[in-house]
Amino acid sequence: MFYHRGIAALLALLCAARMAGAADPLRLSDLLTTALARNPEILAAQKRYEAARQKPAQVKAMPDPMLSASYTSNGGPLPGQGLGRDATSNIGVMISQEVPAAGKLKLRGEIAAIEADAELQQYRAIQWSVRSRVTQAYHKLHHAWASLELLARAQELTRQMLQISEVRYSLGKTPQQDIFRAQTEISMLETRVLEMEQDKKTAEAEINSLLNRPAETILGPPEMSESLPPLGVLEDLLQQADRLSPELRRAQKMIERGELAVSLARRDLHSGYTVAGGYFNQGSMAPMFQVRVDIPLRIHQEQRERPAINAEVNQLAGVRRDYEATEQNLQFRIRSAYIAAQTAARVGQLYRDTILPQNELTVESSLNSYENGTGDFAPVLANVTAKIDAEERLHEEDLTYLAALARLQEMTGAELIPGGDAK
């Protein structure tokens, strides 16, 4: 009886492992929505962007006018002494307004607006980074759940094989070493379960951290589709990165900002001026009015403005080089992630189409031999172990593929994984 039950259980191992538990599934789209709303990194970047949006209106506003009150007395220090008697005695007010050189305020506003756009791209880059990390942690958690389910099935099957061996040993049909082999395999599977439990807890902790939740929050089994999303064409991904990558777009904004900063530094060569007007009461004498224009003498211009222009020109050259470096590095990372995904897809397909079917045939053949009494226990156990390893390796390749797609999403700014379309 034990024998037939064990054979049936071993044949069941030929079916693909399924996720444990269907209640309260964990959905990637729900996690992403929560992360975008609660992640501290995203919220901090959003506030920096909102703060930067307030600067253009500030820097392009005219300087505040100045109101001055004064008196001049004769015959004593008190206000009004000599008023109406001496021509130099008066009480008055003046209003002055600084007028910057033409175009300077507009340039400052444009620079601040571009800096706000750069903060927006940084905000989007952080959003994509958090989404990528949530997605990768989600698939790590799925891999841990799937592996634990597979290992649990393997443990049960190995225990039943142990029972079969004990029955056959009692009948003198198998050596005692078969029992020891089965017991050793059960212990080895237990160590793999402990390691996978650790991976599961680590993935859960990472997700809770990214969602700004308590670390001990319990997560359910991830919900996964039956098929993997397509990889796409490398050239299309590179073109999408050129158009959509927050990294590149921020670097482009910094070039635009540098070009305007050079123009502003050159505009500083032109002097602004201050206009002032005043009214002075002289008592019984006719009132006095004053209008004044103050123009700075730029005698230290060579020591100040010229080096400032050179500094901005060099700064612009630097950000242009930064853009080239960012573009080259981005292309390298996209190609590297694409190759990783492509390789994982090919290896996974090889496991699905060739290795796992071969494993199934090998296990079935060894089981038949063992059932007929012409085979040994060791090949059966080895074949079952190989099948378990192949199933787990397939999950690992799928994880590598999906993690590479998540990184490609982050770098290109394009949706590649279903369920990751939360904005």
WOGI-V398977 format. One record per run of one state. SS is the DSSP state (hx for helix, st for strand, lp for the rest). FROM is the first residue (numbers start at 1). TO is the last residue. If there is no record, write none. Layout:
# WOGI-V398977
SS;FROM;TO / SS;FROM;TO
This chain:
# WOGI-V398977
lp;1;1 / hx;2;12 / lp;13;25 / st;26;26 / lp;27;27 / hx;28;38 / lp;39;39 / hx;40;53 / lp;54;54 / hx;55;59 / lp;60;65 / st;66;72 / lp;73;89 / st;90;99 / lp;100;103 / hx;104;170 / lp;171;175 / hx;176;210 / lp;211;221 / st;222;222 / lp;223;233 / hx;234;244 / lp;245;245 / hx;246;267 / lp;268;272 / st;273;281 / lp;282;287 / st;288;295 / lp;296;300 / hx;301;372 / lp;373;376 / hx;377;412 / lp;413;423
